[in-house]
């Protein structure tokens, strides 16, 4: 019997899976959205199952697994409130707008953006 060679085992398919798994580990380490100093794991599991009738006939199952670090959670905030008519509404909270106020683009549709108070005062006195 010769030595076991992982490179040529199963026609090189196991070595190919190991290479692909190593690439996933490298990419996970390089990903700035993962925790930098946590360990990653690559496991090669070989299961040997002898035949019931002949111990010289053995099926070998190879499984290549990785344990990678998850990407950091993406967070946001929502506002959930009733509209006073029994309906509940939700919207993503816009950090740039204050609660209860319309953005200027929506307000501008209804009213002019500049109000000339002197002109209003003059027209009221005439």
Phi and psi in degrees as a GROMACS rama.xvg file:
@    title "Ramachandran Plot"
@    xaxis  label "Phi"
@    yaxis  label "Psi"
@TYPE xy
-89.8541  174.923  UNK-2
-74.9813  152.801  UNK-3
-76.4155  130.726  UNK-4
-122.459  107.246  UNK-5
-64.1323  -28.176  UNK-6
-64.3205  -37.397  UNK-7
-103.884  -5.4673  UNK-8
-62.4149  137.749  UNK-9
54.6002  40.2088  UNK-10
67.7253  22.0407  UNK-11
87.2336  0.956143  UNK-12
-66.0409  -36.5267  UNK-13
-67.9427  -44.0492  UNK-14
-61.287  -37.1288  UNK-15
-64.4196  -42.5935  UNK-16
-66.1715  -36.8929  UNK-17
-63.9904  -43.1699  UNK-18
-61.8657  -42.5334  UNK-19
-65.3083  -40.1327  UNK-20
-66.616  -39.3011  UNK-21
-60.7206  -40.8408  UNK-22
-61.9182  -41.3614  UNK-23
-63.3967  -37.9718  UNK-24
-63.764  -46.727  UNK-25
-59.6957  -44.514  UNK-26
-64.974  -37.5922  UNK-27
-66.7326  -38.519  UNK-28
-65.3561  -40.3573  UNK-29
-77.0452  -16.7401  UNK-30
-68.7778  117.257  UNK-31
-69.011  -9.24078  UNK-32
-91.3179  6.55313  UNK-33
-112.742  161.958  UNK-34
-68.478  127.566  UNK-35
-68.7286  -44.7233  UNK-36
-100.308  15.0179  UNK-37
-90.0735  147.973  UNK-38
-74.8845  147.264  UNK-39
-111.641  154.385  UNK-40
-133.538  139.778  UNK-41
-122.617  124.082  UNK-42
-119.422  132.074  UNK-43
-112.723  114.677  UNK-44
-109.839  121.439  UNK-45
-112.192  124.367  UNK-46
-114.593  127.445  UNK-47
-109.292  121.525  UNK-48
-123.069  103.839  UNK-49
-68.5788  150.841  UNK-50
-68.3766  149.775  UNK-51
-65.5445  -33.104  UNK-52
-94.2964  -20.773  UNK-53
-149.27  117.257  UNK-54
-69.8997  -12.8265  UNK-55
-85.104  -11.3643  UNK-56
-101.797  109.006  UNK-57
-126.539  125.74  UNK-58
-85.2354  137.231  UNK-59
-121.58  126.281  UNK-60
-111.549  129.253  UNK-61
-116.128  129.065  UNK-62
-126.893  128.556  UNK-63
-111.488  120.664  UNK-64
-125.543  151.548  UNK-65
-123.486  147.484  UNK-66
-119.889  105.915  UNK-67
-106.841  167.819  UNK-68
-85.965  135.448  UNK-69
-70.116  155.268  UNK-70
-70.8604  152.152  UNK-71
-62.3654  146.108  UNK-72
-65.8965  144.248  UNK-73
-98.2277  125.526  UNK-74
-115.428  153.27  UNK-75
-151.496  -177.007  UNK-76
-136.319  144.326  UNK-77
-121.561  152.147  UNK-78
-108.136  127.427  UNK-79
-123.558  123.115  UNK-80
-155.922  158.684  UNK-81
-80.5068  154.18  UNK-82
-98.3453  9.38341  UNK-83
84.0103  -5.03202  UNK-84
-119.522  20.9381  UNK-85
87.8884  0.445415  UNK-86
-100.307  142.186  UNK-87
-109.418  132.365  UNK-88
-125.06  154.432  UNK-89
-137.849  146.981  UNK-90
-152.041  151.549  UNK-91
-67.5012  136.019  UNK-92
-73.1568  125.194  UNK-93
-92.4653  113.61  UNK-94
-62.5896  -18.895  UNK-95
-93.1427  -7.03266  UNK-96
-119.974  151.577  UNK-97
-91.9479  146.716  UNK-98
-56.1056  131.636  UNK-99
86.8102  -3.0077  UNK-100
-109.259  146.204  UNK-101
-84.3759  145.449  UNK-102
-63.4944  153.392  UNK-103
-58.6242  -33.7659  UNK-104
-62.0408  -41.6444  UNK-105
-71.9144  -39.6978  UNK-106
-66.2349  -34.6583  UNK-107
-67.435  -22.9931  UNK-108
-66.6976  -32.5307  UNK-109
-90.575  -33.9078  UNK-110
-133.706  152.804  UNK-111
-64.7255  151.182  UNK-112
-78.162  -22.6096  UNK-113
-122.725  128.343  UNK-114
-111.777  124.926  UNK-115
-91.0948  98.1105  UNK-116
-68.7414  -33.4796  UNK-117
-64.1834  -40.7942  UNK-118
-65.5993  -37.7454  UNK-119
-66.1661  -39.5436  UNK-120
-66.6234  -41.0163  UNK-121
-64.8861  -41.0882  UNK-122
-72.1562  -24.3024  UNK-123
-76.964  -27.8286  UNK-124
-87.371  -13.6871  UNK-125
